Amino acid sequence: MAPQLRIFVPPHPLIRHWLGIARDRQTPTPLFRTAIAELGRWLAYEAVREWLPTVSATVLTPLAETPAEFVDFSQPLAIVPVLRAGLGLVDSVQQVLPTARIFHLGLERDEATLEPRCYLNRLPEQFDANTRVLVLEPMLATGGSLLYVLDQLSDRGIPADQIRVLSIVAAPPALQKLSQRYPALTIYSAIIDEQLNDRGFIVPGLGDAGDRLFGT
């Protein structure tokens, strides 16, 4: 059976709560940062639920020996935040995955073509073949930025089925493009909105996440 893009919108009340705060145009910058960080934490928790490799062991409680299971942190993990907005998720996601290495990728949108331009690339020339990658891309609007990131990861030896994407808001145009190019991809998003406006912004969305994070 051919792979099919999977997108999960976890029905968690804390995700809905922090999404509502992030959407509100009157939310001040410090609280917006907190909302984005909390969304990153809870989405990361959901994304790695059945994704992290584990090892079985036994431990001694104060009363008896018992089976135990631990995350196998010897397996390589990577976090790739897409700058700028992806920076708002990094700290909380790293708290969930403390051993993961962080590789920054800076992209900006050409307002004329709506295509991404890369101004910073800190990806290694090649990843370990077993590396699992969590991409932090808060806004999936046209999908151009994430497609660029996935192409870069693919060139460095990471297949789509070893990647999970954390997004705050996703829109159908991006999901359609991603399903065509990378059908084995898995995405976790707080919400899927209905449409884009003529500038390529998600509606209702939450505005420019980078500007709101940094007060610019």
Secondary structure as the mmCIF struct_conf table of DSSP 4:
data_model
#
loop_
_struct_conf.conf_type_id
_struct_conf.id
_struct_conf.beg_label_comp_id
_struct_conf.beg_label_asym_id
_struct_conf.beg_label_seq_id
_struct_conf.end_label_comp_id
_struct_conf.end_label_asym_id
_struct_conf.end_label_seq_id
STRN STRN1 ARG A 6 PHE A 8
HELX_RH_AL_P HELX_RH_AL_P1 PRO A 13 ARG A 23
TURN_TY1_P TURN_TY1_P1 ARG A 25 GLN A 26
HELX_RH_AL_P HELX_RH_AL_P2 THR A 29 ALA A 47
TURN_TY1_P TURN_TY1_P2 VAL A 48 TRP A 51
BEND BEND1 LEU A 52 LEU A 52
STRN STRN2 THR A 54 LEU A 60
BEND BEND2 PRO A 62 LEU A 63
STRN STRN3 GLU A 65 VAL A 71
TURN_TY1_P TURN_TY1_P3 PHE A 73 SER A 74
BEND BEND3 GLN A 75 GLN A 75
STRN STRN4 LEU A 77 LEU A 83
TURN_TY1_P TURN_TY1_P4 ARG A 84 GLY A 86
HELX_RH_AL_P HELX_RH_AL_P3 LEU A 87 VAL A 96
BEND BEND4 LEU A 97 LEU A 97
TURN_TY1_P TURN_TY1_P5 PRO A 98 THR A 99
STRN STRN5 ARG A 101 ILE A 102
STRN STRN6 LEU A 105 ARG A 109
TURN_TY1_P TURN_TY1_P6 GLU A 111 THR A 113
STRN STRN7 PRO A 116 ASN A 121
BEND BEND5 GLU A 125 GLN A 126
TURN_TY1_P TURN_TY1_P7 ALA A 129 ASN A 130
STRN STRN8 ARG A 132 LEU A 136
BEND BEND6 PRO A 138 PRO A 138
STRN STRN9 MET A 139 LEU A 140
BEND BEND7 ALA A 141 GLY A 143
HELX_RH_AL_P HELX_RH_AL_P4 GLY A 144 ASP A 155
TURN_TY1_P TURN_TY1_P8 ARG A 156 GLY A 157
HELX_RH_3T_P HELX_RH_3T_P1 ALA A 160 GLN A 162
STRN STRN10 ILE A 163 ALA A 170
HELX_RH_AL_P HELX_RH_AL_P5 PRO A 172 ARG A 181
TURN_TY1_P TURN_TY1_P9 PRO A 183 ALA A 184
STRN STRN11 THR A 186 ILE A 192
BEND BEND8 GLU A 194 GLU A 194
STRN STRN12 GLN A 195 LEU A 196
TURN_TY1_P TURN_TY1_P10 ASP A 198 ARG A 199
BEND BEND9 GLY A 200 GLY A 200
STRN STRN13 ILE A 202 VAL A 203
BEND BEND10 PRO A 204 GLY A 205
BEND BEND11 GLY A 207 GLY A 207
HELX_RH_AL_P HELX_RH_AL_P6 ALA A 209 PHE A 214
TURN_TY1_P TURN_TY1_P11 GLY A 215 GLY A 215
#
